[in-house]
Protein backbone atom coordinates (compact mmCIF):
# COMPACT_ATOMS: atom_id res chain seq x y z
CA UNK A 1 0.00 0.00 0.00
CA UNK A 2 2.68 2.49 1.05
CA UNK A 3 4.94 1.38 -1.82
CA UNK A 4 2.13 1.91 -4.35
CA UNK A 5 1.48 5.42 -3.01
CA UNK A 6 5.19 6.28 -3.14
CA UNK A 7 5.31 5.04 -6.74
CA UNK A 8 2.32 7.25 -7.57
CA UNK A 9 4.09 10.25 -6.05
CA UNK A 10 7.24 9.54 -8.08
CA UNK A 11 5.25 9.08 -11.29
CA UNK A 12 3.52 12.37 -10.58
CA UNK A 13 6.88 14.14 -10.43
CA UNK A 14 7.68 14.43 -6.73
CA UNK A 15 11.41 14.22 -5.99
CA UNK A 16 12.67 11.16 -4.08
CA UNK A 17 14.62 13.35 -1.66
CA UNK A 18 11.38 15.11 -0.66
CA UNK A 19 9.63 11.89 0.34
CA UNK A 20 10.05 10.77 3.97
CA UNK A 21 8.84 7.33 5.10
CA UNK A 22 7.76 6.27 8.60
CA UNK A 23 8.47 9.56 10.30
CA UNK A 24 7.76 9.21 14.03
CA UNK A 25 5.29 11.50 15.79
CA UNK A 26 3.92 11.73 19.30
CA UNK A 27 0.41 10.33 19.79
CA UNK A 28 -1.30 11.13 23.07
CA UNK A 29 0.71 11.64 26.25
CA UNK A 30 2.97 8.59 25.99
CA UNK A 31 2.30 6.94 22.67
CA UNK A 32 4.24 7.23 19.44
CA UNK A 33 2.97 6.83 15.89
CA UNK A 34 4.63 6.59 12.53
CA UNK A 35 3.27 8.63 9.64
CA UNK A 36 3.46 6.49 6.51
CA UNK A 37 4.55 9.22 4.11
CA UNK A 38 5.54 12.87 4.47
CA UNK A 39 6.33 15.03 1.45
CA UNK A 40 8.41 18.18 1.82
CA UNK A 41 8.21 21.34 -0.25
CA UNK A 42 11.30 23.31 0.57
CA UNK A 43 11.85 23.40 4.33
CA UNK A 44 8.21 22.71 5.21
CA UNK A 45 5.86 19.77 4.89
CA UNK A 46 3.51 19.81 1.94
CA UNK A 47 1.72 16.49 2.44
CA UNK A 48 1.06 14.15 5.34
CA UNK A 49 -0.18 10.81 4.01
CA UNK A 50 -1.59 7.93 6.02
CA UNK A 51 -2.15 4.74 4.00
CA UNK A 52 -4.79 2.14 4.86
CA UNK A 53 -5.86 -1.04 3.14
CA UNK A 54 -8.94 -0.80 0.95
CA UNK A 55 -12.21 -1.47 2.71
CA UNK A 56 -12.73 -1.86 6.45
CA UNK A 57 -9.38 -0.42 7.56
CA UNK A 58 -9.77 2.68 5.40
CA UNK A 59 -13.41 3.13 6.44
CA UNK A 60 -12.49 2.70 10.10
CA UNK A 61 -9.84 5.41 9.94
CA UNK A 62 -12.26 7.71 8.10
CA UNK A 63 -14.62 7.17 11.02
CA UNK A 64 -11.83 8.00 13.47
CA UNK A 65 -11.00 11.14 11.49
CA UNK A 66 -14.56 12.39 11.84
CA UNK A 67 -14.87 11.17 15.43
CA UNK A 68 -11.86 12.82 17.05
CA UNK A 69 -9.34 13.68 14.30
CA UNK A 70 -7.80 10.24 13.95
CA UNK A 71 -4.12 9.80 13.23
CA UNK A 72 -3.84 12.56 10.65
CA UNK A 73 -4.94 15.46 12.84
CA UNK A 74 -2.80 14.06 15.66
CA UNK A 75 0.25 14.14 13.38
CA UNK A 76 -0.61 17.62 12.12
CA UNK A 77 -0.78 18.87 15.68
CA UNK A 78 2.93 17.95 15.95
CA UNK A 79 4.00 19.80 12.78
CA UNK A 80 1.63 22.50 11.60
CA UNK A 81 3.64 23.40 8.51
CA UNK A 82 1.81 20.74 6.47
CA UNK A 83 -0.55 22.06 3.81
CA UNK A 84 -2.67 18.97 3.12
CA UNK A 85 -3.47 15.74 4.96
CA UNK A 86 -4.31 12.63 2.93
CA UNK A 87 -5.97 9.39 3.94
CA UNK A 88 -5.02 7.09 1.05
CA UNK A 89 -5.98 3.62 -0.14
CA UNK A 90 -5.69 1.57 -3.31
CA UNK A 91 -6.43 -1.89 -4.65
CA UNK A 92 -5.47 -4.00 -7.67
CA UNK A 93 -8.53 -5.27 -9.49
CA UNK A 94 -9.32 -6.24 -13.08
CA UNK A 95 -5.67 -5.70 -14.10
CA UNK A 96 -5.65 -2.10 -12.93
CA UNK A 97 -4.86 -0.16 -9.77
CA UNK A 98 -7.73 1.85 -8.34
CA UNK A 99 -7.06 4.43 -5.66
CA UNK A 100 -8.99 6.92 -3.61
CA UNK A 101 -8.02 9.55 -1.10
CA UNK A 102 -9.70 11.90 1.33
CA UNK A 103 -7.88 15.22 1.60
CA UNK A 104 -8.04 17.65 4.51
CA UNK A 105 -7.21 21.16 3.34
CA UNK A 106 -5.43 23.04 6.13
CA UNK A 107 -6.70 26.52 6.94
CA UNK A 108 -4.73 29.12 8.85
CA UNK A 109 -6.98 28.90 11.91
CA UNK A 110 -6.01 25.22 12.32
CA UNK A 111 -2.41 26.27 12.93
CA UNK A 112 -3.44 28.48 15.84
CA UNK A 113 -4.70 25.63 18.01
CA UNK A 114 -3.03 24.46 21.22
CA UNK A 115 -4.34 20.90 21.38
CA UNK A 116 -5.98 18.19 19.31
CA UNK A 117 -9.48 18.83 20.64
CA UNK A 118 -9.32 22.50 19.68
CA UNK A 119 -7.98 21.54 16.26
CA UNK A 120 -10.75 19.00 15.73
CA UNK A 121 -13.42 21.50 16.80
CA UNK A 122 -12.13 24.11 14.33
CA UNK A 123 -11.89 21.68 11.43
CA UNK A 124 -14.95 22.01 9.17
CA UNK A 125 -15.21 18.19 8.85
CA UNK A 126 -15.12 18.31 5.05
CA UNK A 127 -12.61 16.52 2.84
CA UNK A 128 -11.74 16.71 -0.86
CA UNK A 129 -11.49 13.62 -3.04
CA UNK A 130 -9.21 15.03 -5.74
CA UNK A 131 -6.53 17.65 -6.29
CA UNK A 132 -3.20 15.88 -5.73
CA UNK A 133 -2.75 13.01 -8.19
CA UNK A 134 -5.07 14.01 -11.02
CA UNK A 135 -3.82 14.82 -14.54
CA UNK A 136 -4.70 18.52 -14.33
CA UNK A 137 -2.44 19.24 -11.37
CA UNK A 138 1.34 19.67 -11.21
CA UNK A 139 3.43 18.20 -8.34
CA UNK A 140 3.74 20.32 -5.21
CA UNK A 141 0.43 21.99 -6.04
CA UNK A 142 -3.20 21.39 -5.17
CA UNK A 143 -6.34 22.03 -7.19
CA UNK A 144 -9.60 20.31 -6.41
CA UNK A 145 -12.41 20.26 -8.95
CA UNK A 146 -16.10 19.79 -8.34
CA UNK A 147 -17.73 16.47 -9.03
CA UNK A 148 -19.53 15.96 -12.32
CA UNK A 149 -22.92 14.25 -12.61
CA UNK A 150 -21.18 11.10 -13.87
CA UNK A 151 -19.25 10.85 -10.59
CA UNK A 152 -22.29 11.10 -8.34
CA UNK A 153 -23.07 8.04 -6.23
CA UNK A 154 -26.21 7.06 -4.31
CA UNK A 155 -26.38 8.46 -0.78
CA UNK A 156 -25.99 5.76 1.85
CA UNK A 157 -27.53 5.72 5.32
CA UNK A 158 -24.15 6.68 6.77
CA UNK A 159 -23.84 9.62 4.35
CA UNK A 160 -27.28 10.95 5.23
CA UNK A 161 -26.51 10.72 8.94
CA UNK A 162 -23.27 12.65 8.51
CA UNK A 163 -24.99 15.35 6.40
CA UNK A 164 -27.83 15.67 8.92
CA UNK A 165 -25.44 16.03 11.87
CA UNK A 166 -23.37 18.67 10.05
CA UNK A 167 -26.54 20.66 9.28
CA UNK A 168 -27.63 20.40 12.91
CA UNK A 169 -24.28 21.83 13.99
CA UNK A 170 -24.65 24.76 11.57
CA UNK A 171 -28.22 25.39 12.71
CA UNK A 172 -27.19 25.31 16.38
CA UNK A 173 -24.43 27.83 15.76
CA UNK A 174 -26.99 30.15 14.15
CA UNK A 175 -29.63 29.61 16.85
CA UNK A 176 -32.21 28.23 14.38
CA UNK A 177 -35.30 26.68 15.94
CA UNK A 178 -37.28 23.75 14.48
CA UNK A 179 -34.07 22.16 13.20
CA UNK A 180 -35.57 19.03 11.52
CA UNK A 181 -37.96 21.16 9.45
CA UNK A 182 -35.16 23.57 8.50
CA UNK A 183 -32.97 20.63 7.45
CA UNK A 184 -35.71 19.19 5.23
CA UNK A 185 -36.22 22.51 3.47
CA UNK A 186 -32.52 23.13 2.88
CA UNK A 187 -32.04 19.57 1.60
CA UNK A 188 -34.96 20.09 -0.80
CA UNK A 189 -33.23 23.19 -2.15
CA UNK A 190 -30.07 21.17 -2.78
CA UNK A 191 -32.10 18.58 -4.68
CA UNK A 192 -33.53 21.39 -6.80
CA UNK A 193 -29.98 22.58 -7.57
CA UNK A 194 -28.99 19.08 -8.72
CA UNK A 195 -32.11 18.80 -10.87
CA UNK A 196 -31.22 22.09 -12.57
CA UNK A 197 -28.43 20.33 -14.48
CA UNK A 198 -31.06 18.51 -16.52
CA UNK A 199 -32.27 21.76 -18.10
CA UNK A 200 -30.69 23.73 -20.93
CA UNK A 201 -28.14 26.40 -19.98
CA UNK A 202 -30.37 29.47 -20.35
CA UNK A 203 -33.23 28.05 -18.30
CA UNK A 204 -30.74 26.68 -15.77
CA UNK A 205 -29.26 30.15 -15.32
CA UNK A 206 -32.74 31.51 -14.71
CA UNK A 207 -33.33 28.87 -12.04
CA UNK A 208 -29.97 29.60 -10.42
CA UNK A 209 -30.78 33.31 -10.17
CA UNK A 210 -34.22 32.48 -8.79
CA UNK A 211 -32.68 30.10 -6.27
CA UNK A 212 -30.17 32.66 -4.98
CA UNK A 213 -32.90 35.33 -4.82
CA UNK A 214 -34.93 32.87 -2.78
CA UNK A 215 -32.01 32.15 -0.43
CA UNK A 216 -31.03 35.80 -0.08
CA UNK A 217 -34.37 36.73 1.43
CA UNK A 218 -34.82 33.36 3.15
CA UNK A 219 -38.39 33.02 1.95
CA UNK A 220 -39.87 30.28 4.07
CA UNK A 221 -36.57 28.48 4.76
CA UNK A 222 -36.57 28.76 8.51
CA UNK A 223 -40.04 30.15 9.16
Steps between C-alpha positions, in 0.01 A plus 500: 500500500768749605726389213219553247435851634871586487512376140201721417677800652815429297301454179327829571836677515580529870873479574626194691695719742176676600325178600542388863379156613392394850571829670429465873253729676363523851149360549329580828701551818726195474433335168694529177373460145666476164364704211519286187609773260599865536579716198708815537480816293809697582555509876136431588265206468265504205321168550434266790376166367359212701444181298236240586393182328192524281173433676448461874835644611461810284136545604592457866765771484258730316264446792779583745583814302144625535469378859801665662752586225654156465868456428528776242390790719714360782805508272414848374483625856871408527607685183263770382701590191317234296264632234288191431420177684416189297334176601595270211404153381529295183426154366596289198194373318421403141865554398502860617579694816213701643567758768307749705597763751332735743682832527484743791583851383678688779373848581697760691275478806597132541860605561397721791374215717667383821369144516336229293150564633516867404634404158223246447233750607629761253524257210194533274474118468509512120751321279587519130525191282728641230768762445833323556545213254268600217625581148412870521726572796878543516709353787531712813169667417137440587186564298174328578219495246131453561337168431320449171161329471674185374693475828196525725422194711186402692483640853539230763346496847838596645531794258156633588577477871824693457328770289216532752739536795707764318183699423391474863835643608463793258143563614603492867776752438244732339236446770242362253191345656302207354821341372350187332261713293780741405719206395226356278449832324870562441548144372208552260673810365816298437297241310357781288855619423599150385188472285589829330779324309237318296379825342658697217755767595277807463214358705749363753648847545152636561441236767836573662419871525156417638654262752751756629227767516297254704792428735598865535166593651455163672143466380352226712830320569500528875153639565 
